[in-house]
Amino acid sequence: MNLSAPDVLDIDPKEVVYVSFVGNYIGNASVFEKLFGTLCGWAGDKHMFGPETRLLSAYYDDPDTTPPEELRVDVCMTIPPGIEIPLDGEIQRQTLPGGKYAVMRAELTGPEEYSPAWYAIAGWINENNLELDLSRPGYEIYLNSPDEDPEKLHRVEICLALK
């Protein structure tokens, strides 16, 4: 696991299409495989992937205080603002909030390193006397496809909302 020093940045809101999940996703890679399979299959059929497209996950709950069966996550794909998209089935559309976020880049060797990376940025926030804004989701913005990475790394930005 390779983690960059976090920064405090203003993030723009993101227009996304997404698939939701409620339940215990901690350490359960198959949940994300299914969600990304659904979203990417739908988007691929509609030729929606472009050079600016980003995949991300939006997390709404603190796993340390929320019962596992109540954890909420949206697996998302950015879309250009104002574009008309026919939604169907599980696919929904929303604007994810922007604002002040702690942002840390991470290079992870596998799914088991995501949780320690989240704890690292949360620790940095506490050490720097910053306050989380739990009214906005945290994000994982995926910068690559690990299957296509020469080192098979998961390159990701972890973003936690700040007050």
C-alpha positions in Angstrom: 0.0 0.0 0.0 1.4 3.4 -1.0 -0.5 6.4 0.3 0.1 10.1 -0.6 -0.1 12.9 1.9 -3.7 14.0 2.0 -4.7 17.5 0.8 -7.8 19.6 1.6 -9.4 20.4 -1.8 -12.7 21.9 -3.1 -14.4 19.2 -5.2 -16.9 20.0 -7.8 -20.3 18.3 -7.7 -20.5 15.3 -10.0 -23.4 14.4 -12.3 -23.6 10.6 -12.2 -25.7 7.5 -13.1 -25.5 4.8 -10.4 -26.6 1.5 -8.9 -27.4 1.4 -5.1 -26.7 -1.3 -2.6 -27.8 -1.5 1.1 -26.1 -4.2 3.2 -22.7 -5.4 4.4 -20.2 -4.6 1.6 -17.1 -4.6 3.9 -14.6 -7.1 2.6 -17.1 -8.3 0.1 -15.6 -7.8 -3.4 -18.4 -9.8 -5.0 -20.9 -7.0 -4.1 -18.8 -4.4 -6.1 -18.2 -6.9 -9.0 -22.0 -7.2 -9.3 -22.7 -3.5 -9.0 -20.0 -2.5 -11.5 -21.0 -5.3 -13.8 -24.6 -3.9 -13.8 -23.6 -0.3 -14.3 -20.8 -0.9 -16.9 -23.0 -3.4 -18.8 -25.8 -0.8 -19.0 -23.4 2.1 -19.9 -21.5 0.0 -22.5 -24.7 -0.9 -24.3 -25.4 2.8 -24.6 -21.8 3.7 -25.7 -21.5 6.1 -22.7 -17.8 5.6 -21.9 -15.6 8.6 -22.9 -12.2 10.0 -22.1 -13.7 12.1 -19.2 -15.7 9.2 -17.7 -14.8 8.4 -14.1 -16.1 5.4 -12.0 -16.5 6.0 -8.3 -18.3 4.8 -5.2 -20.2 7.0 -2.8 -20.4 5.9 0.8 -23.1 7.3 3.0 -22.5 5.7 6.4 -19.7 5.2 8.9 -19.0 1.5 9.2 -17.8 1.9 12.8 -21.3 3.2 13.9 -23.8 1.8 11.4 -25.0 -1.8 11.6 -23.5 -3.7 8.6 -27.0 -4.6 7.2 -27.8 -0.8 7.0 -24.6 0.4 5.1 -25.4 2.3 1.9 -23.2 2.6 -1.2 -23.8 3.9 -4.7 -21.5 2.7 -7.5 -21.4 5.5 -10.0 -20.2 6.7 -13.4 -19.8 10.4 -14.2 -21.8 11.8 -17.1 -21.8 15.2 -18.8 -24.2 17.7 -17.2 -27.5 18.0 -18.9 -27.2 15.0 -21.1 -30.5 13.1 -21.7 -30.2 9.5 -20.7 -33.0 6.9 -20.7 -32.9 5.2 -17.3 -34.1 1.7 -16.8 -34.1 -1.0 -14.1 -31.6 -0.4 -11.3 -29.9 2.6 -13.0 -30.7 6.0 -11.4 -29.3 9.5 -11.8 -28.2 12.1 -9.3 -25.8 14.9 -8.6 -23.3 14.1 -5.9 -22.3 17.0 -3.7 -19.0 18.7 -3.9 -17.4 21.0 -1.4 -14.4 20.8 1.0 -12.9 17.4 1.1 -9.8 15.7 2.4 -8.3 13.9 -0.6 -5.7 11.1 -0.5 -4.3 9.2 -3.5 -3.6 5.5 -2.8 -2.0 2.7 -4.7 -3.4 -0.6 -3.3 -2.4 -4.1 -4.0 -5.9 -5.5 -3.6 -9.4 -5.1 -2.1 -8.1 -5.9 1.5 -6.2 -2.6 1.5 -9.2 -0.3 1.0 -10.2 -0.3 4.7 -6.7 0.5 6.0 -6.5 3.3 3.5 -9.8 4.8 4.8 -8.5 4.6 8.3 -5.3 6.3 7.3 -7.1 9.4 5.9 -9.5 9.4 8.9 -6.5 9.4 11.2 -4.9 12.3 9.3 -8.2 14.3 9.6 -8.1 13.7 13.4 -4.4 14.6 13.7 -5.0 17.8 11.9 -8.0 18.8 14.0 -10.4 18.8 11.0 -14.0 17.9 11.4 -15.8 15.4 9.2 -19.1 16.5 7.5 -21.2 13.3 7.7 -24.1 15.0 5.8 -22.1 14.4 2.6 -20.9 11.1 1.2 -17.3 10.0 1.1 -15.9 8.9 -2.3 -13.5 6.4 -3.8 -12.7 7.8 -7.3 -11.1 5.0 -9.4 -8.2 6.2 -11.5 -7.6 2.9 -13.3 -8.7 -0.6 -13.9 -6.5 -2.9 -11.8 -6.9 -5.7 -14.4 -5.3 -3.4 -17.0 -2.6 -2.0 -14.7 0.9 -3.4 -15.4 1.4 -3.9 -11.6 -2.3 -4.9 -11.0 -2.6 -1.9 -8.6 -5.8 -0.3 -7.5 -5.1 3.4 -8.1 -7.8 5.5 -6.2 -8.5 8.8 -4.6 -10.2 8.6 -1.3 -12.3 11.7 -0.4 -13.9 12.5 2.9 -16.2 15.5 3.4 -15.0 18.2 5.8 -16.9 21.0 7.6 
